[in-house]
Structures are given as C-alpha cells and as structure tokens.
C-alpha cells in the first residue's frame, strides 16, 4: 500500500482532544498527516513525521475533518425560486410547496435525476463536504420512492426513506399511512439505512405524533434506523417522540419547550440544527446555546432542498450558527463534523485520528476560524470523495 505524507499544515483540527490542544477540536499546529489505504495512519508535529512513499506540501493551510452533512434532500427536479420570492414578500412556509417538486421529480427520467444529483454532490464536495445523507420523499409512490433511494445509493451509503414527507394531494391520510408503513416500506427498506418522518402537527400536509409513531415503529421493525423532522414550525411531539424511540437524530428543533430540552439532554438523540432553513424562511433560529449549555449533542447540516433551503454549503451553515445561534467557531465546526457523524451513528468519520477514514478538507486559510470569519468565500474543498 502507498503512504502519503501531508505536510505544511498550519493548523490541524483532529476533533480528538487527546491529540492536541483545545476541547473539543484537538488542535495541532505545524502538523502533518500520513494517509494509507484511505485511512489516517499517523498525525502529529511535522518535525516528527515518519517517512512516506509520497509527500504533499499544503503550503501553510489549515486541515479539518471533512464536513458531515447529515440532512439533505438531493434527489429532485424542478425549481421553486418563485416560492422563495413569495416568502421574502411575507408568505408563510408550511410545506405545501413540496407537491410542486413531487410533480417535477416524477416527470423526470432516471438519467435526468442522476445528473442533477451528481451535480449537487460535486457542489458539496467543492465546499468541503465528504459525507452526506440523502433522503427520498419527492416521489411519494412506491416506484418513485424506490427509484430515489436507488439513485441516492449510487452516491452515499447514508440513504433515508422519507415516504412520510407529506400526504400527497388527492390521497386519504389513512390510505397513505397504510401505504407508507406497508407496501412502500417493504419495497424501499432494501435500499435504505434510515427511515424519517415529517412530524409537524402545525402543517396540514405533514404527520401528527400518533402517525409519526406508527411510521417510525414500522421502520424500526423493518430494520431501519430512525430519524425525525421535528419541531420546525411549532412546538410539538417530534422531539420527545424521537428521544423516546431512540432515534439517532431529530432535525430542525426550532421550537423547543423546557421538557424537549430536558428530554434531549437525558437521551442519546442528536439535535441536528439547520440554520439555512431559518435564513431561507425568515423563521426564528434554533437556540443552540441553550441546547449546548444543557449538555445536548448538537449537529449542523444543510437540509439542502428546493423549497425551504436550497444551499449545499456547510461553511455557510457554520457561519450562520456562529452569527445567529451564538455558537463559537469551534463548536460550529465540531457540530458540522463530529456532530454530524454522531447524528449518523458513525465512528469512522468526523475525527482525524489513526484508524479513521482520511476524509480531509483543506481550507485556504491558516485557521478554522476563517470558516465563520469569511462567510461566502469559497475557502474549503474536500480532498477525499464522499463516503
């Protein structure tokens, strides 16, 4: 096997405090990394680096773990820019526009969807993302949901069945619930690692607590891990249901009660915050400071989708978290790397230590602080593929 020495690293973020300074980032300065067979073989001071077959000098740049985007909707066609413009003029977001994307997605061929998906993945990689979760949810028929998951599986192992995105127009709620927990689930489960549900009683298009429980329980019985869209539009049952059922992550968490925060602090479910949504919908931002201070594990993700947040930029999400949600630059970076890995229940990514995947992101800057300090500037790029 060939070994590669990466040197000339002004600052290396390992996310392992045992390897360097500063909790939680484990910073090393004037550092080096040796990569072998796609994994980290060694990290440490550049002056102590062992020999390697190849050497690459990064010229004083910072290196961080590849960004882990644990919530994205990438298999879709169509455009909803007009909906965005209407929101900027005061229209309220309630999820109803999903039907527009469903129609466009159903009308597209496999090759068209594959090309759109590939373009979005390339866009993410160009901004430092090395692992992404991809949901279905814009087909809402058995064949179209299977197709979405099959295509998603071509680019990531983190595939999520989201037949329970909304109830399609013209379909009875009870009939669709039976489909989502029955024939659709059976057809989609072989292509998915996770099941998700949009649990939002404030939306007439989404699912209430009892419906969400039935969907998640059926998915768990089919061998899928659990994820929840919860508490986006209002306080509701999503967060506490996710914790009760042991979901890996509950995402959005925009409207939380004290009981919700206590439940998250006492459980193992990660709170995944999606500040790009609040930016794109003019909604209140989640209270990240409250969650972190309560001891809740927090992740950050893009929620890249055509309706409520059409950005693929994890650096933008981190900058918003720092500016709008009172996270420190270190907390935001950890949440977008190690936090995302925890939201996916992965221990092979999000940390740069021996034995982990060598999913690396280079910053055209001397420090990770520049991710928030220089918002909108394309300083991050992945040097490994998506996993």
N, C-alpha and C positions, 0 to 999 in steps of 0.2 A: 504494500500500500504506500502511496505517496503522501508525504507530510509537507504542509505549507506553513511557513512562519510569517505571520502578520506582525510587522513592527512599525515604528513611527507612530504609535498610538498615544496621543497627548493625554487622553482620559479614557479609561475602560470602565464601563458600567457592567458589573457582573451580576447584580442582584443577589449576591451571596456575601453577607457581612463578614463571614469568616475569611474571605479572600482579600478584603480591602477595607478602606475607611468608610464610615458613614452608613448608618442604618436608614433606609433598607437597601441602599444601592451597592454597597461593597465596592467603592471606587478604588481603582489603581491608576496612578499617573506614570507617564513614560513607560508604558506597558507593552506587552507582546502576547500573542495568542498563537498556539500551534493547533492546526486542524488536520485531522486524519480520518479518512473514510466518512466524511460528512459529520464528524463529531469533534467536540473540543477535546484535545489531548493534553493541553497544558496551558495555564495562564500564569502570568507573573511579571515582575520587572523586566524590562527589555534587556538590561545588562546581565541577567541570569538565564536568558533563554537558551535552551539546548539547540543543537543543530537540527536542520530540517532539509528535505530534498529541494524545496523551493523557498524563495523569500520574496515578500511583497511589502514595500515601504509605503505606508499610508500618509506620510508627509505631515504629521502633526494633527491629524484629525481625531475626533472622538469616535468611539465604537460603543454601541449599545446592543442589548439583545434585540432581535428582530421583533417588530411590533406584532402583537397578537390581537387581531380584530375578531372578537368572539360573538359578534352580532351583525349580520349583513344579509340583505335580500338582493341577490345579484342576477337571478335568472328571470329576466323580464324584458319586454319590448314596450315601445311607446314612450310618450313624453307627457309630463304633467306640469310644464312650465306655467301654463295659464292658471292652474290651481295655486301654484306658489304666488303668482302675481296677485291673485284674488285675496290670499291670506295677508299679503303685505298691505292690502287695502282694507283689511278688517274682517275678512271672512274667518270663521272658526273651523279648526280641523277636527273632524270626528271619525275619520277612517273611511268615509263613504267613497272617496275617490279611488279606492282600491279596485272597484269594479271596472274603471277605465283601463287600468293596467291588465286586469284579467282578460278583458276582451282582446287587447293588442297581443298579449302573450299567447293566448290560444290560437290566434290567427297566424302566428309566425312558425316557420319551419324549424326543424332541429338545427340545421346549419346556420340559420339566422340567429337563433338563440345562442348557439355555441360561439359564434363570432362576437356577439355582444358581451357574453360572459368573459371570453378571453380578453377582450379589450379592457374590461373593468379590473380583471385580475392583474393585467400588466400595469394599469394605472396605480393600483395599490402597491405593487412591488416597487414601482418607481418612487414611491413615497415612504418606503421603509417597512412595509408590512410583509412578513414572511409566513404567517399562518392566518387563515381566515375561515370562519364558519359561514356556511351558505345555506339559506332556508329555501324551501319551496313556498307555496302559498299564493302564487299568481296563476294557478291552473284551476284548482277547486273542482276538478273532475278526477276520477280515478286515473285515466290515461294521462292527463296533463300534469298531475302531481307526480306520478311515476317518472314521466319524462324530465321534469325539472330536477328531481333528485338524481336521476341517471346522469344528466349533464353536469350537475354540481359535483358528483363523484369523480368526474374527469379532472377536476382541479383541486380538490381537497378531500381529506378523509372526514372532515367535520361537517357532515350533512344533517340537516334538520327537517323533519316532516312537519309542515305547518299547514296542513289541510284546514285546521281550525284558525284560519286567519280572519275571515269574516264569513257570514252566511250569504251565499250567492243570491243575487236578486232573482225572485221568482221561485225560490225553493223554501219549503216549510222548515222551520227551525228543528222540529223533531225528526223530520226525514233526514235533514243534513247531519244532525248529530249521530243518527244511526249509521250513516254512510262513513263519516269521519272515524268512528270508533269500530266500524265493521269492515266492509269490503275495501275501502280506501286504505285503511291502516294495514290490512293484510297484504295488499299489493305494494305498499310503499315501504314497509318495515325492512325488507331485504336491502334497500338502498339507503337507509338512514341509520345514523348513530343516535339521534335525538328525536324527541317529539316536543313541540311547542304549542302554546295556545295564546291567543289574544284575549286575556281575561280583563274585560273592561265594561262593567255594567253601565257606565255613563254613555257608551256608544250603542245605538240600536243595531249596529252591524256586527258587533263582537259577541263575546260569550260571558255569561254570568258565572258566579262562583260554583254553583252546582254543575253547570255544563262543563266548566273547566275541570272540575274534579273528575267527572266521568271520562273526559278525554285523556287526561294525564294518567289515570289509573289504567285505562285500556292500553295506553302506550307502554307503561311500565310492565304490564302483563305480557306485552309482545316483545319485551327485552330491550326497549329503548330507554335511554337516559332522559331526564326531564329538564325542561327549560320553560320559562313563563314570561310573557309580556304582561307586566303588572303595574297598576297604579300610575299609568301615564296621564290619563285625562282627569282623574279624580281619585281620592282615597277609596279603596275597595278591598275585596278579599284576596287579590292576586298575591301580594307579598306573603301573607300569613299562610295561604294555601301552599305556596312554593316551599316555605320552610317546613311546614307540617309533613309534606310528602318527600322531603329530602332532595328537592330539585337542585341541580348544580348551580343554577343561576336564575335570578329574577331580574328582568331588564326593564329599564326606564326609572322606576322608583321616584317619580317626580313629586307625587303627593303622598306623604307618609305621616301616619299618626305615631304617637309615642309607642303604642303597642306594636306597630310594624317595626320600628327601630329596635325595640327590645327583642322581638322575635328573631330578627336578623342577627343581633349580637349573640343570641343564645344558640344559634343553629350553625349549620355548615354551608348554607346557601350564600353564594356571592351576590352582592348587589352590583349589577352592571349598569353604569350610568352612560347616557347617550346625549351629551350636551349639544351635539349637532342638530338634534331634533328641536330642542328649545330655541336654538338660533334660527331654525328654519320655520318655526311655527309661532314665534313670539310668545311662547309659554314661559312660566316661571322655571328657572333652573333647579335641578335637584340640590338638596342641601348636603353636599359631600362632606363638609366639615363636621356636621352633626353625626353622620354615619361613621366617619373615621375616628372621631373622638369617643364614640360608643364602642369601638373595637370591631366594627363590621369590616369584613374584607370587601374592598371596592375594586371593580374593574372599569375600564373605559373601552368603548367600542364606537364604531361609526354609525351603525344602523343604516348603512348605505341603502337607499331605496328611492324610487322615483317620486314618492309623494311627500313624505314628511321630512326627508333629509337626504338630498342627493349629493352627498360628498363621500369620497373614498379616502379622505385624508386623516390618518391618525394624528399627525402633527397638529392639524387644526383642532381636533378634539382635545388634545392635551393643552393647547394654548387656551381654549375656552374653559377647560377645567380649572386652570390656574387663574384666569382673569375673572371668571364669573362664578366659580364654585368654591373659591378660597382654598384650593389645593396648592401645595407647594410644587415647584417644578419637579422635585424628586418624587413626591407622591404621585403626581400625574404620570411620570414615566414608568414608575413601578406598576401602576394600575393598568397601563397600556401594554405591559409586557408580562411580568409575573402574575399580575392580577387577572389578565385575560387567560393565561394558562390555567390558573385555578378555576376560572369560570368554565373551562373546557375539561377540567379534571385531568390535566396533562402535567407530568413531572419531567418531561424530556425537553421542554421549550421554556422560554421566558427567563432563563437563567443561563449565564455563561460560566460554567464550571466543568471540570473534566468529566466526560461521560455524557454530557448533554449534547443535543443537536447543535451544530455550528450554524445556527440561524442568526446571522450578524447583520446589523445595519450601521452604515457609515454616515457620520454627519460631517458636512463641510463646515465645521466649526470646532473649536477646541474643547467644548463642554456641552453636556446635555442640557444645560440651562437655555441654550440658544433655541431649543425647540419651542419654548414659550416666549423667549426674548425677541425672536424674529418671526412672528406669525405671518403665514402666507408666503414665506420664502422657501423654495424647494431645496432644503439643505440635507434631507435624509434620502438614502437609497439603500435598498436591500442588496446584499452580495451573496445571498443564497435563495433558492427557489421556495415557493410556498409549500408547506407540508400539510 
